[in-house]
Amino acid sequence: MSIESTRETMMRFFAAEHGDVSMMAEDVVFTLMANGEESRGKEAVQGMFTYLYHIAFDATAVPGLVLFDENHAVLEAVFTGKHIGDFNGIPATGKVVRVPMCVVYDLAGGLIQQARIYFEQPTLLKQLGIPSG
């Protein structure tokens, strides 16, 4: 892949705001690096997006820095939204959160193959009013 084709694929993916998984390989894997939890396959990834962005939170990822090379993309963003549903056993608080995150994407054949999500979960828990430790 060229840098331009990687950029094109990723910009379409970002513009879809987690509503379109057509830019992903059938066996795509998204990994939450904090706990190793994996979503495998397009359906599982779409389910993770729906849960995080529409069920547990009414949220979006506000993009910041984006970097590309021939087979990779890196997104620095802020997960921003309102806590509207159960999140890992924490009932809805109605609180607005702004949590830094970074995602590293691996691409091949014009499709996203893997993504590693680095998410500041301690920051999220603090903003939800959950004591640390």
LOKE-500582 format. One record per residue: x, y, z of N, C-alpha, C in turn; residue in one letter. Coordinates in steps of 0.2 Angstrom, whole numbers, padded with zeros to 4 digits, always signed. Layout:
XYZXYZXYZA;...
This chain:
+0004-0006+0000+0000+0000+0000+0004+0006+0000M;+0002+0011-0003+0005+0018-0002+0003+0022+0004S;+0007+0027+0005+0004+0031+0011-0002+0034+0009I;-0003+0036+0003-0010+0039+0001-0015+0035+0001E;-0015+0028-0001-0020+0024+0000-0022+0022+0007S;-0016+0022+0012-0018+0021+0019-0022+0027+0021T;-0020+0033+0019-0023+0039+0022-0030+0039+0019R;-0032+0037+0013-0038+0037+0010-0043+0032+0014E;-0040+0026+0015-0044+0021+0019-0046+0023+0026T;-0041+0026+0030-0042+0028+0036-0046+0035+0037M;-0046+0039+0032-0050+0045+0032-0057+0043+0031M;-0059+0038+0027-0065+0035+0026-0068+0032+0033R;-0063+0028+0036-0065+0025+0042-0067+0030+0048F;-0062+0035+0048-0064+0041+0053-0070+0045+0052F;-0071+0046+0046-0077+0050+0044-0084+0046+0045A;-0083+0039+0045-0089+0035+0047-0091+0035+0054A;-0087+0038+0058-0088+0038+0066-0090+0032+0068E;-0087+0026+0067-0088+0020+0070-0094+0016+0067H;-0097+0019+0062-0103+0016+0059-0102+0012+0053G;-0096+0011+0051-0095+0007+0045-0088+0003+0045D;-0089-0004+0045-0083-0008+0046-0081-0011+0039V;-0083-0008+0034-0081-0011+0027-0074-0010+0026S;-0071-0005+0029-0063-0004+0028-0059-0009+0032M;-0062-0014+0035-0059-0019+0039-0059-0026+0036M;-0053-0030+0037-0053-0037+0035-0058-0041+0039A;-0060-0046+0036-0065-0051+0039-0063-0053+0046E;-0056-0054+0047-0053-0057+0053-0050-0051+0057D;-0052-0045+0056-0049-0040+0060-0049-0041+0067V;-0044-0038+0071-0044-0039+0078-0042-0032+0081V;-0047-0030+0086-0045-0024+0089-0044-0026+0097F;-0038-0023+0099-0036-0025+0106-0036-0019+0111T;-0039-0019+0116-0039-0014+0122-0032-0016+0126L;-0027-0012+0125-0021-0014+0127-0020-0014+0135M;-0025-0010+0138-0025-0010+0146-0026-0017+0149A;-0030-0021+0146-0032-0027+0149-0032-0033+0144N;-0030-0032+0138-0029-0037+0133-0035-0039+0130G;-0041-0037+0131-0047-0039+0129-0047-0038+0121E;-0049-0043+0117-0050-0042+0110-0057-0043+0107E;-0058-0039+0102-0064-0040+0098-0061-0043+0091S;-0064-0049+0089-0061-0052+0083-0067-0053+0078R;-0065-0050+0072-0070-0050+0067-0074-0044+0067G;-0077-0042+0061-0080-0036+0059-0086-0035+0064K;-0090-0041+0065-0096-0040+0069-0094-0039+0076E;-0089-0042+0079-0087-0041+0086-0085-0033+0087A;-0081-0031+0082-0078-0024+0082-0084-0019+0082V;-0089-0020+0077-0095-0016+0077-0099-0016+0084Q;-0099-0022+0087-0102-0023+0093-0099-0019+0099G;-0092-0019+0099-0088-0015+0104-0090-0008+0103M;-0089-0005+0096-0091+0002+0095-0098+0004+0097F;-0103+0000+0096-0110+0001+0097-0110+0002+0105T;-0107-0003+0109-0107-0003+0116-0104+0004+0119Y;-0098+0005+0117-0094+0011+0119-0097+0018+0117L;-0099+0018+0111-0101+0025+0108-0108+0026+0109Y;-0113+0021+0110-0120+0022+0110-0124+0019+0115H;-0121+0014+0119-0125+0011+0124-0122+0013+0131I;-0116+0012+0132-0113+0014+0139-0112+0022+0139A;-0110+0025+0133-0109+0032+0132-0112+0034+0126F;-0114+0041+0126-0116+0044+0120-0110+0048+0118D;-0106+0045+0114-0099+0048+0114-0096+0048+0106A;-0091+0052+0106-0087+0052+0099-0080+0052+0101T;-0076+0050+0096-0068+0051+0097-0067+0058+0093A;-0064+0063+0097-0063+0069+0093-0055+0068+0091V;-0054+0068+0085-0047+0067+0082-0043+0073+0084P;-0036+0071+0085-0031+0076+0085-0026+0074+0080G;-0020+0072+0082-0015+0071+0078-0016+0064+0074L;-0015+0064+0068-0015+0057+0064-0009+0057+0060V;-0006+0051+0060+0000+0049+0056-0001+0043+0052L;+0002+0043+0046+0002+0038+0041+0008+0036+0039F;+0009+0029+0037+0014+0027+0033+0011+0022+0028D;+0015+0018+0025+0012+0013+0020+0007+0008+0022E;+0008+0006+0028+0004+0000+0031+0002+0002+0038N;+0002+0008+0041+0000+0010+0047-0003+0016+0048H;-0007+0017+0053-0010+0024+0055-0010+0024+0062A;-0009+0030+0065-0009+0032+0072-0014+0037+0073V;-0018+0037+0077-0023+0042+0079-0023+0044+0086L;-0022+0050+0088-0022+0053+0094-0029+0056+0095E;-0033+0055+0100-0040+0057+0100-0042+0058+0107A;-0048+0061+0108-0051+0062+0115-0058+0059+0114V;-0059+0054+0118-0065+0050+0119-0069+0055+0123F;-0075+0058+0120-0079+0063+0123-0086+0061+0123T;-0089+0061+0129-0096+0060+0129-0099+0059+0136G;-0106+0057+0136-0110+0057+0142-0111+0050+0144K;-0110+0048+0150-0111+0041+0153-0118+0040+0153H;-0121+0036+0149-0128+0035+0149-0130+0028+0150I;-0126+0023+0151-0128+0016+0152-0122+0013+0156G;-0124+0006+0158-0119+0002+0162-0112+0002+0158D;-0107+0003+0162-0100+0002+0159-0096-0002+0164F;-0095-0008+0162-0091-0013+0167-0093-0013+0174N;-0100-0013+0174-0103-0014+0181-0104-0007+0184G;-0103-0001+0181-0104+0005+0184-0110+0008+0181I;-0116+0009+0185-0122+0011+0182-0121+0018+0179P;-0125+0020+0174-0125+0027+0171-0125+0032+0177A;-0120+0037+0176-0119+0043+0180-0122+0049+0177T;-0123+0049+0171-0124+0056+0167-0119+0061+0167G;-0113+0058+0169-0107+0063+0169-0104+0063+0162K;-0101+0069+0160-0098+0070+0154-0090+0068+0155V;-0088+0065+0150-0081+0063+0151-0077+0065+0145V;-0070+0066+0146-0065+0068+0141-0059+0064+0142R;-0058+0059+0138-0052+0054+0140-0048+0053+0134V;-0041+0055+0135-0036+0054+0130-0036+0047+0128P;-0035+0046+0121-0034+0039+0119-0029+0039+0113M;-0026+0034+0111-0022+0033+0105-0023+0026+0102C;-0024+0026+0095-0025+0019+0092-0020+0019+0087V;-0017+0013+0087-0012+0011+0081-0015+0006+0077V;-0016+0007+0070-0019+0003+0066-0014+0000+0061Y;-0015-0007+0059-0011-0010+0054-0015-0012+0049D;-0013-0010+0043-0017-0011+0036-0013-0016+0032L;-0017-0019+0028-0014-0023+0022-0019-0024+0017A;-0018-0024+0011-0022-0025+0005-0028-0019+0005G;-0027-0014+0008-0032-0008+0008-0037-0009+0014G;-0036-0014+0019-0040-0015+0024-0037-0015+0031L;-0040-0013+0036-0038-0013+0043-0038-0020+0045I;-0032-0022+0047-0031-0029+0049-0031-0030+0057Q;-0028-0025+0060-0027-0025+0068-0027-0017+0070Q;-0030-0017+0076-0029-0010+0080-0028-0011+0087A;-0023-0007+0090-0022-0008+0097-0024-0001+0100R;-0028-0001+0105-0031+0004+0108-0028+0006+0115I;-0025+0012+0115-0022+0014+0122-0027+0019+0124Y;-0030+0017+0130-0036+0022+0133-0034+0023+0140F;-0035+0029+0142-0033+0031+0149-0039+0030+0154E;-0039+0023+0155-0045+0021+0159-0045+0024+0166Q;-0039+0025+0170-0039+0028+0176-0042+0035+0176P;-0041+0039+0170-0044+0045+0169-0052+0045+0169T;-0054+0040+0165-0061+0039+0164-0064+0037+0171L;-0061+0033+0175-0064+0031+0181-0065+0037+0186L;-0059+0041+0186-0059+0047+0190-0065+0052+0188K;-0066+0053+0182-0071+0057+0179-0078+0054+0181Q;-0079+0048+0181-0085+0045+0183-0086+0045+0191L;-0081+0047+0194-0082+0047+0202-0080+0041+0205G;-0076+0036+0202-0074+0030+0205-0068+0031+0208I;-0067+0030+0215-0060+0030+0218-0055+0025+0215P;-0049+0027+0214-0044+0023+0212-0042+0018+0217S;-0039+0012+0215-0036+0008+0219-0041+0003+0222G;
